[in-house]
């Protein structure tokens, strides 16, 4: 009687046979069988030669199996991608830089990887770094970086400017049709062209009788660019709004940069007025109040 708790206890004597007994099975004698390499067992699709057959002429001990012949390797497809990959591997195996082949198809070449001595904050161009800091408001650096990116994109997509012969750019400037190809050069050339080369300092009480004395002095490149950016920003902020959205300021700033390159911007008038004032005040350098004045200008 089977247990109610474990009904399989009464089935221990039963057994299941998966094959007939070897005593009742006729096993034929095998005269020869195929010799398959041990490492290739289970890979029947890689065996290209049939097993040796015995026609009855040779004894089983003298049958020599045919050697294993692997399938031929499928050749690479004829396209340029495989050719470039193989050329890069051969160049790397020869000890050369494999990225030289990639840099051939780029317009401005591969970017230079930073070294251990380079600082992260100095990764941008000095002009980009200075403009971004001057456009930043309330410490929102990411917003200023977006504005600079949109400005460069505006200069890249704008048509070539028309240079005015009355207000030429810096010597050595590229042709105007090449400026949209390099927006960073476009922006730098516009700022450096309209930047003043001198500034006029007003020394209070040096002229006598409580009046100020205007003295011109040269300035470095960073101060020149700062004054030019201040003039451009002043003009951009006074322009009429052309819509809404985050692209509004970038479009107005880009239009003013194009106006500077074409000689239509009011920043040229401010530069001319400053240079005129500096030229008129050159005589003040020989003023008796400045003779022996130890302060360095």
C-alpha angles and dihedrals in degrees: 000000000000118000117251091221098049112018092180093068091086092053097065093105093057121094133185120220117209096188134020119269116275090231091064095039123091109228112196120216115254114223099183138355136187117274110224121186113252094235093053100051112128093024099096093158092064094059108095100173123072119236117268117269129216116221092182095257096100128047116246093252093061097050110115115203118227116255120259115260116192122215115268115262113258108245122236118266114261102251137120095250093064091045092053092046093050091046091051091050092049091048092050090048089053090056097254130125109275092202093069091082092053093050092059094075096047123097097220101019130245117315114257111251114237119256128221092264095052118101123222094231091057096057094103130071114271092243092051091047093050096045092048092053092048093049093049116108127189091358094294099144096164091057091051090049090053090052091052091048091052091047092054090047090052091052091047094053097040121101119257112283126241110238116221114223090211091062108030125186127242117304113268095031115153122247114286093245089063097052097083089055090066110033093179090059089044092056095042093049092051094050096044093046095055095037115111121242097211139030130208118231120201113217108200117227094000095112093058130252092054095295122133126246118223113218123180119219134175121250134205127252096264093052091046091054091046092056092048092050090049090054092048093047091049090054094044093051090053094052120106116260114259099195141308136287136068093293093064098086093040092053093050092047092048091050090052091051089053089048090052092052092047092047096243099111124107089228088080090060091052091049091050092049092050092050090048091053091047091051092050093050096051090099089064090071088077094049114135090235090062096047107106091004103150097200112110116232 
